[in-house]
Structure formats: structure tokens, C-alpha cells
Amino acid sequence: MNNDERLNPSIFHTRYVPLTHLRNATLAKMRELTATKKDLLLVDFGCGNMPYRPVIEPMVGKYLGVDLEMNPKAEHYIDFDSKTTLPDNYADIILSNQVLEHVDSPGGYLQEALRILKPGGSMICSTHGYWFYHPTPNDYWRWTSAGLRRTIEAEGFKITSFFGIMGLAASGLQLFQDGICLKLPKFLVPPFALVMQALIALFNKINSQAQRDRDSALYVVVAQKPL
């Protein structure tokens, strides 16, 4: 999936609803964190192709992409243990965009994020509740809302915001769509996705935000390193 698909997906994209909602929720949290200060240092931890960089970089003083050596776009490299050579208390903000489900050890990854984050700094972390298997290069983990809270808080973070993107009905339809798309000829996927994504958007409205925060395909969490 290229940058433009993540940042501005087509209405024919099989991920149109989750991608647009994830983008909007992530950027809204980023605007909140950068509202009063523009010279912050952001580490995109497990950066991939950095789809949100064109929008986020003007909000901060420095944007640093950190990822495995197989990613030529990264500016600082890590191994599969998630350890960096960055100093303690280095970053004001950590962006962890759809990374946690792919790391060998979520605890180790979060410990490293906490180490390089300044006291009082925040991490924006998005990951999956329900989703299909998608190794990049690995895919290990899914969370209930309570399990994700516990995983993040166990490493010393204080959660300040916990936001579910897609409710139970919408998540079920997304999985149904993905299962059917595996059997469809390629030329039928875009029109089928258009119909399914419209249904997903509609059915997502039947769940309250409280219900989406409890059961969701995607979560966006803001967690702070204590002072």
C-alpha cells in the first residue's frame, strides 16, 4: 500500500472507511499535542512508508523515521528487538502507526518507546482489535480493548485517550468483505468494495463511541510518559 492510499484512499479502496477514520483520528490527536508548541521532536517508531509525514512534518520541529534496515525510507535503524541507539529522554512525541501488532515483543517495543520519550511526552499508538493476517514482515498480535490498555500501562505509560475507530457491526462487515474479496476476480473488487465500504460506514453509526471504545477493529491510543 503506497503513501497516497494511506493518506487519501480512493472510495473504491477496500480499506476506505478504516483508513480515513484512522487518518482523521491520528491527525486530530497530533494537532492537539502540537497546538501550543511547534518545535517538538517526533519519532515515527516503525515508520514504514510514513504516509502521514507530509501533513505532520509541518506541525513539528523535527520528524525522524525509525524502522528495520529493510526500509530504505527510514533515517534511523533498529533490529527486530526494537532497540535503538537514540539517547534517553530524546523525543517529545512518538508516533506508532499500525506497528504494535507486527513487533516480536510488544513489551520490549513499548519499553524502548518509554525510554526515548521525554518525561511528560506522549505516544500516539494505533493498532488492531479485529483484522486479517497481514505480515509486514511479521504479524503476531490482536487486542481486546482491556488487553491493549493493560499491555500499554504495564510498561509504565499513563493512557490519556483511548479511541475505537470501527464498532462491532462495521468490523464484522469489514472482515466479511475481505473474505469475499479473496475469491473475486480483480475487476470486481473495486465496485464490491464501494458497496461494502458504504455499508461499513452506515453500520458504524449504530454503535455509540463508548461501544466502539470497547469493541473495535482499530484503536488509537494516546499514552504519556509520567513526569
N, C-alpha and C positions, 0 to 999 in steps of 0.2 A: 504494500500500500504506500503510495507516494505522499509527499507533503500536502499537496493540494487536496487529495482525497480526505486526509485527516482534518485539514483546516476548513475546507469548503466542499464537502461531499455533494455529489450530484443527487437529485431527487430519485434517480434510478439506482442509486447505490444500495446494496443490501444492508448497509450499516447507517443509513441516513439519519434515523432518529437517535440511536445511541451516540453517534459521532457528533452531531450538532448539539445535543444536550450535554455531552461530556465537555466539548469545547466551551460552551457558554458557562457552565458551572466552574470550570477551571479558570477561565479568564476573569470571571466575576470575583473569585477568591483572590486572584493575583492583583486585581485593581484595588481590592480592599487593603492588601498588605503593602502596596506601594503608594497609597493615596497621599501620604504626608511626607514621603522621602523617596527621592528618585536616584540616589547614588548607591543603592543596595547591590550586593554581590549575590548572584543567583547561580547555584549549581544544579544543572539538569542531570540528575543521577540515574544513569541508564538511559541516555538521551535518545537512542535510536536515530531517526532522521530529523528530529527536532521540529515537528510540524508547527508548533506554536511560536517558534523563535521570532519570526517576522513581526508578530504582534507584541510579544512580551519584551523583546530586547529594548525597545524604546522606553519601557517603563522602569528599567534598572540601569545601574552604572556599569555592570559587567555581567555577561552571560557566559558560563563555562559549561561545555558539553562533556560529560564523563561517561565512558562506556567501554565495552570489551574491545580488544585490539582489532577484531574483525570489522569494526565500524570505522571507515575512513573519515567520517564526518566528526568524530569525537576529537576533543582537544586535550583530553587527559584520559589515560587508560587504566583500567582495572582488570583483575583476573576474575575467575568465577567465584572467588571467595568475597567479592565486593570490596576488598580493601583498597584504599587509595594511599597515595603519598602526600596528600594535602594536609596542611597543619591542623591542629586542634582549633576549634572556635573560628573557623575560616569564613563560612557562608552566612549571609543574612537570611536567605531563603533557599530551600531545596525543593525542586520540582521532581516528583516521582510519578511520571505519567505512564500508567499501564506497565509497570516494571515488576511489582512485588510478586505477581504470580509466576514470573519467569526465573527468579533467583534461586540458587541452590539452597540458601538458608535465609528465610525472611528475617529471623532474629539477628543474624550476622549483618545483613544489609541495613537493618534499622539501627543497630549499634553503631555502624560506621557513619550513617547519616547523623545520628545524635552527636557523635564525636566531632565531626567537621562543622556542625551548626553552632553558631554563636548562642550563648545564653539569651533567652528571650526571642530567638529566631524561630521561624516557622517552616514546616514542611507541608507542601500540598501533595497528597498521595492519592492517586486513583487506582482502583483495581477491581477485580470481578467478584460478584456473588455467584451468578449463573453464567456460564459461557461454554462454547465449544472448545475443543482442544486445538491450540494454535501455537506450536513450538517455534520460538524465535530467539535463540536456537532451542531452548527448552521451555516446557510449560508444566508446572508442578502443582499449583495451589489454587483453591477457591475458598471463599469465606462466607459464613453467615455474618450478619451484622454484629452479633455479640462476639463471635470469634475474631473478627477483624479488630474490633475495639480492644479486645484482650491482647492480641498479638502486638499491637502498636504500643499500648500502655505498659506492657510487660518490659519493654526496653527503655522506659524512663520518660516517654513523651506524655504530655498532657493534651488530650483532644479538646479542641476549642470549637470545632464544627464537624458534623457528620451528616452527609447528604446523599440520599439514594436517588439514582437517576431514573430507573425504569422499574415500575411496580410489577407485581407478580403476574398479572394477566399479560402485560406487554412483554415481559421477559419470556413467558411461555410461548407467545406468538413469534418472538424472535428466534427461539430455538426450533420451533416448527418450521419457520421459513428456511432456516439454514439446513435443516434435514431434507426438505423438499428440493432445495437448490442443488444439492449434490447429485440429484437424479435428472435434472432438467438439461436440455440442450442449451448451450451458451446463449443463443439468441433469445431464448425465452426468459432468461434470468432477469434482465432489466425491467421488462413490463411486470413480471411477477413481483419483483422487489418493490416497484412503485405502489402496487396494490397493498402488499403486506406492510410496508412501512407506513402507509396511510392508516391502516387498521391498528398498527402498533401505537402510533401517535394518539389515535382515538381512545384505545383501551387503556393507555397510560393515564388518561384523565379520570378513570373510575376509581383509582386509588388515591387516598389522601397522601400528603407529604409524609405524615407520620408512618403510614403503611409502607411507603417507598423506602423510608429510612430503615425499616425493619426487614423488608424482603425486596431485593433489587438485583438486577443483572450487573449494575455498576455502582460503585461508591466513590465519592470524592470526600476525602478526609483532610482537615487542617489540624495539624498537631504541633505543639510548641515545646521547645526545649526550656525547662524551668530556669529561672534566673539563679 
